[in-house]
Amino acid sequence: MTSLLVTGIGSLVTNDPSHGGLLGEILDAALVIEGSTVAWVGPRTAAPVADNAIDVAGRAVIPGFVDSHSHLVFAGDRAEEFAARMTGTPYSAGGIRTTVAATRQATDEQLTANVARLVTEMRRQGTTTVEIKSGYGLTVADEARALEIARQFTDETTYLGAHVVPADYADDPAGYVDLVTGSMLDAVAAHAKWIDVFVERGAFDEDQARTILQAGIARGLQPRVHANQLGEGPGVQLACELGAAAADHCTYLTDADIDALAQTGVVAGLLPAIEFSTRSPYPNARRLIDAGVTVALATDCNPGSGYSSSIPFCIALAVREMHMTPAEALWSATAGGAKSLRRTDVGHLTPGAQANLAILDAPTYLHLAYRPGVPLVAQTYVAGRPV
């Protein structure tokens, strides 16, 4: 097995607390990759010999970002909706139906090409693991093909047939819940790891969401929840009740919601690009972290409420608007995202982990928030290979 020594690292973020601090940062560092995994990390002067070597000349190296929430299987865009929001029109869940119509009309080849384009964008910005949801088909055939397409790019696929009630079931929401938990679930179960529900006014209520999530759990899918985006509601408590991996959005939280997240270990997925694009209040990450809640940062890349594929952008927003330190924001976008996906092999750079990393054209990870909007990722490695 061929080995690669990456040396001359000015700052290496390992996310291993045994190296000190939240990020386990090692200065003047090196690491060794064997095949697809990390074999060694430590001071540059103690690095072992490897078959090949590269010197990154003082640049920082961080774990690859783990984007634990995205909606990449879609067609069209909603730029005009964004423009309307910027002039005062509030965001609502109903705009999803616009994308549903375009996605149903698109070919498999068009949808696949769009996912490939967006995943390439993510890779260029340091993302090495991405979760991809369905949810813009909302028919048995369209949800199944969305997940088949997503599976070409990631193992972290999520069935979101319960995104909204489509127009063709507007007068029969109970019938749509039956579809989502019946023949649609039958068609997609083999292609999905996760099941998700948008628990929100204009989407699904608590009882509908519980029924859908329990049906997915019975088929072996793991639950996650779109929760508390547009206002206080039952989403977070439902996620905690059912042992979901994550409650994502968490824009509006009560003290009881925060206590429940802390006590159950459900990850709070924060998606600041959505607040940026919808002009909604930003979640207070400081409040969550101080209460002992695990926080993940993700893009929620989608054509409606937030069309950004950039985790560095989310890190800058989290630091500026959500009261996170740069170290906390980076940890949440790497190790926090891994916890949201219940992964132990990504989100850190320690021996045995996947060799997923980003080399920054900067001396320290601090530049991710310090230099917002600047393309700082010089090279991304996925499973030990440059991409």
C-alpha positions in Angstrom: 0.0 0.0 0.0 1.5 3.3 -1.1 2.0 6.0 1.6 2.1 9.7 1.3 3.8 12.1 3.8 2.2 15.6 3.9 4.8 17.8 5.6 5.5 21.5 6.2 2.0 22.0 7.7 1.9 25.3 9.6 -1.2 24.3 11.5 -2.8 20.8 11.5 -6.3 20.5 12.9 -6.9 17.0 14.1 -10.1 17.3 16.2 -8.3 15.0 18.6 -8.5 16.6 22.1 -5.5 14.5 23.2 -3.4 17.1 21.3 -4.9 19.9 23.4 -7.9 22.2 23.0 -11.1 21.7 21.1 -9.4 21.2 17.8 -6.3 19.2 18.8 -4.2 21.6 16.8 -0.6 20.7 16.1 1.8 23.4 14.9 4.7 22.7 12.5 3.1 19.3 11.7 3.0 16.4 9.3 0.7 13.5 8.6 1.0 10.2 6.7 -1.7 8.8 4.5 -1.7 5.0 3.7 -4.1 4.1 1.0 -7.4 5.8 2.0 -6.7 6.4 5.7 -4.6 8.5 8.0 -1.7 6.4 9.4 0.2 9.0 11.5 0.0 12.6 12.7 2.4 14.6 14.7 5.3 17.1 14.7 7.1 17.5 11.4 10.4 16.7 13.0 9.1 13.2 14.1 7.5 12.2 10.8 8.2 8.7 9.5 9.5 8.0 6.0 6.8 7.4 3.4 6.8 6.3 -0.3 6.0 9.8 -1.5 6.0 13.3 0.0 4.5 16.7 -0.5 5.5 19.9 1.3 2.6 22.3 1.8 4.9 25.2 2.7 3.4 26.4 5.9 -0.3 26.0 4.9 -2.9 24.9 7.3 -4.5 21.4 7.0 -8.0 20.7 8.4 -10.4 17.7 8.3 -12.6 17.8 5.3 -16.0 19.4 5.9 -18.9 17.2 6.7 -22.0 18.7 5.2 -24.8 17.0 7.0 -27.8 18.6 5.3 -28.3 19.3 1.6 -31.0 19.1 -1.1 -29.1 18.6 -4.3 -31.5 16.6 -6.5 -33.5 19.3 -8.2 -34.1 21.2 -11.4 -34.5 24.9 -12.1 -33.9 27.7 -9.6 -35.9 30.2 -7.6 -33.8 33.4 -8.1 -36.9 35.5 -8.5 -38.2 34.2 -5.2 -34.9 35.3 -3.6 -35.2 38.7 -5.2 -38.8 39.0 -3.8 -37.5 38.2 -0.3 -34.9 40.9 -0.5 -37.7 43.4 -1.1 -39.8 42.2 1.9 -41.7 39.0 0.9 -41.4 36.5 3.7 -40.2 33.0 3.2 -42.7 30.2 3.4 -42.6 26.4 2.8 -44.9 26.7 -0.2 -42.2 27.7 -2.6 -40.9 24.1 -2.6 -43.8 23.2 -4.9 -42.2 25.3 -7.6 -39.1 23.1 -7.6 -41.2 20.0 -7.4 -42.8 20.9 -10.7 -39.4 21.5 -12.4 -37.8 18.4 -11.0 -40.6 16.1 -12.1 -40.1 17.4 -15.7 -36.4 17.0 -15.7 -34.6 13.9 -17.1 -32.4 11.6 -15.1 -29.4 12.9 -17.0 -30.3 16.5 -16.2 -30.7 15.8 -12.5 -27.5 13.7 -12.3 -25.5 16.5 -14.0 -26.8 19.1 -11.6 -25.9 17.0 -8.6 -22.4 16.4 -10.0 -22.0 20.1 -10.6 -22.9 20.9 -7.0 -20.8 18.2 -5.5 -17.8 19.4 -7.5 -18.5 22.9 -6.1 -18.5 21.5 -2.6 -15.3 19.5 -3.1 -13.5 22.7 -4.3 -14.5 24.3 -1.0 -13.3 21.5 1.2 -16.4 19.4 1.7 -15.5 15.7 1.6 -18.7 14.1 3.0 -22.2 15.2 2.0 -25.7 14.1 2.9 -28.2 14.4 0.1 -32.0 14.4 0.5 -34.8 13.6 -1.9 -38.0 15.7 -1.5 -38.5 17.5 -4.8 -40.3 14.6 -6.5 -43.1 13.7 -4.2 -44.3 10.8 -6.3 -43.2 7.2 -5.9 -41.2 7.2 -9.1 -39.6 10.6 -8.6 -38.6 10.0 -5.0 -37.1 6.7 -5.9 -35.1 8.1 -8.8 -33.9 11.0 -6.7 -32.4 8.7 -4.1 -30.9 6.4 -6.8 -29.2 9.5 -8.3 -28.1 10.7 -4.9 -26.6 7.3 -4.1 -24.2 7.8 -7.0 -22.5 10.5 -5.0 -22.8 9.6 -1.3 -23.9 6.8 1.1 -25.6 9.5 3.2 -28.9 9.6 1.4 -32.2 10.8 3.1 -35.7 10.0 2.1 -37.7 13.3 2.4 -41.0 12.3 0.8 -42.5 14.4 3.6 -41.1 17.7 2.4 -44.5 19.3 1.7 -47.9 17.9 0.7 -47.8 18.2 -3.2 -50.5 20.1 -5.1 -52.0 16.9 -6.3 -52.8 15.9 -2.7 -53.8 19.4 -1.5 -57.3 18.2 -0.6 -56.1 14.9 0.9 -53.1 15.3 3.2 -54.0 12.1 5.0 -53.8 10.2 1.7 -50.4 11.7 1.1 -49.1 10.5 4.5 -50.4 7.1 3.6 -48.5 7.2 0.3 -45.3 8.4 2.1 -45.5 5.6 4.6 -46.7 2.9 2.1 -45.8 2.4 -1.5 -43.4 5.4 -1.6 -41.4 4.0 1.4 -41.4 0.6 -0.2 -39.9 2.0 -3.4 -37.1 4.0 -1.7 -36.1 2.1 1.4 -33.3 0.2 -0.4 -31.7 3.5 -1.5 -31.9 5.5 1.7 -30.1 5.5 5.0 -32.2 8.2 6.7 -35.7 9.4 6.8 -36.6 13.1 7.4 -39.8 15.2 7.8 -40.3 18.9 7.5 -42.3 19.6 10.7 -43.6 23.1 10.2 -46.7 25.1 9.4 -47.4 24.7 5.7 -45.7 21.2 5.8 -46.5 18.4 8.3 -47.8 18.6 11.9 -46.6 16.6 14.9 -48.9 13.6 14.5 -48.3 13.3 10.8 -44.5 13.5 11.3 -44.5 11.0 14.1 -46.4 8.5 11.9 -44.0 9.0 9.0 -40.8 8.8 11.1 -42.0 5.7 12.9 -42.8 4.0 9.6 -39.3 4.7 8.4 -37.7 3.5 11.6 -39.7 0.2 11.2 -38.1 -0.2 7.8 -34.6 0.3 9.2 -34.1 4.0 8.3 -32.6 6.3 10.8 -34.6 9.5 11.7 -33.6 13.2 11.4 -36.0 16.1 11.5 -36.4 19.6 9.9 -37.4 21.3 13.1 -38.3 24.8 14.4 -37.3 26.8 11.3 -40.2 29.2 10.9 -41.3 29.4 14.5 -41.5 27.5 17.8 -43.1 24.1 17.3 -43.0 20.4 18.1 -40.1 19.4 15.8 -37.2 19.4 18.3 -39.2 17.6 20.9 -40.3 15.0 18.4 -36.7 14.5 17.3 -35.7 13.9 20.9 -38.6 11.6 21.6 -37.7 9.3 18.7 -34.0 9.4 19.2 -33.2 11.2 15.9 -29.6 11.8 15.0 -30.3 15.5 14.4 -32.8 18.3 14.6 -31.9 20.7 11.8 -32.6 24.4 11.6 -33.4 25.1 15.3 -34.0 28.7 14.5 -36.7 29.2 17.2 -36.0 27.3 20.4 -37.6 27.3 23.9 -35.6 26.5 27.0 -37.3 23.1 27.1 -36.2 22.4 23.5 -32.6 23.2 24.5 -32.8 21.0 27.6 -34.2 18.1 25.6 -31.4 18.4 23.0 -28.7 18.4 25.7 -30.2 15.5 27.6 -30.8 13.2 24.6 -27.7 14.0 22.6 -29.7 14.9 19.5 -27.4 17.1 17.4 -28.6 20.6 16.6 -27.9 21.2 12.9 -27.6 24.9 12.3 -27.8 26.2 8.7 -26.8 29.9 8.7 -26.9 30.3 4.9 -30.7 29.9 5.2 -31.1 32.8 7.6 -28.8 34.8 5.3 -31.0 34.1 2.3 -34.4 34.4 4.0 -33.6 37.3 6.3 -34.7 35.3 9.3 -33.2 35.6 12.8 -30.0 33.6 13.2 -30.0 30.8 15.8 -28.0 31.6 19.0 -25.4 28.9 18.8 -23.8 30.2 22.0 -26.9 29.4 23.9 -26.9 25.8 22.6 -23.2 25.2 23.2 -23.2 26.6 26.7 -26.1 24.3 27.5 -24.0 21.3 26.4 -25.8 20.7 23.0 -23.7 19.2 20.2 -23.9 21.6 17.2 -23.3 20.8 13.5 -23.0 23.4 10.7 -24.3 22.5 7.3 -25.2 24.4 4.1 -28.8 23.1 3.5 -27.9 23.8 -0.2 -31.2 24.0 -2.1 -32.6 26.3 -4.8 -35.2 28.0 -2.6 -34.3 29.1 0.9 -30.5 29.1 0.5 -28.6 28.3 -2.6 -25.0 28.1 -1.2 -22.7 25.1 -1.3 -20.0 26.7 0.8 -19.2 25.5 4.3 -16.6 28.3 4.6 -19.3 30.8 4.1 -21.4 29.1 6.8 -18.4 29.2 9.2 -18.0 32.9 8.6 -21.7 33.5 9.2 -21.7 31.3 12.4 -18.8 33.3 13.8 -20.1 36.7 12.9 -23.9 36.2 13.5 -24.3 33.2 15.8 -21.8 33.9 18.5 -19.5 31.0 17.8 -15.7 31.1 18.1 -13.8 30.2 15.0 -12.7 27.0 16.6 -16.3 26.0 17.5 -17.5 26.8 14.0 -14.8 24.7 12.4 -15.4 21.8 14.8 -19.1 21.9 14.1 -18.5 21.8 10.4 -16.3 18.8 10.7 -16.7 16.7 13.9 -20.1 18.1 14.5 -21.3 17.1 11.1 -19.9 13.6 11.6 -21.9 13.3 14.8 -25.0 14.4 13.0 -24.4 11.5 10.5 -23.4 9.1 13.3 -20.0 8.7 11.6 -16.8 7.9 13.5 -14.5 7.6 10.5 -14.8 11.2 9.2 -14.6 14.7 10.7 -11.2 14.2 12.3 -7.6 13.5 11.2 -6.4 10.7 13.5 -4.9 7.3 12.7 -7.5 5.1 11.2 -9.8 7.9 10.0 -10.6 8.4 6.4 -7.9 10.6 4.8 -10.4 13.4 4.0 -8.7 16.8 4.3 -8.5 20.3 3.0 -5.3 22.2 2.5 -5.9 25.9 3.0 -4.0 28.7 1.3 -3.6 30.3 4.7 -1.4 29.7 7.7 -4.3 28.9 10.1 -7.9 27.8 10.1 -8.8 31.2 11.6 -8.7 32.6 8.0 -11.9 30.8 7.2 -13.8 33.4 9.2 -11.2 36.1 9.0 -11.3 36.2 5.2 -14.9 35.5 4.3 -15.7 35.0 0.6 -12.1 34.3 -0.3 -11.5 30.8 -2.0 -9.0 29.6 0.6 -9.1 25.8 -0.1 -6.0 25.1 -2.2 -6.6 21.3 -2.5 -9.1 18.8 -1.2 -8.3 15.1 -0.6 -11.0 12.4 -0.4 -10.0 9.0 0.8 -6.4 9.9 0.3 -6.7 11.1 -3.2 -6.7 14.7 -4.5 -9.9 15.8 -6.1 
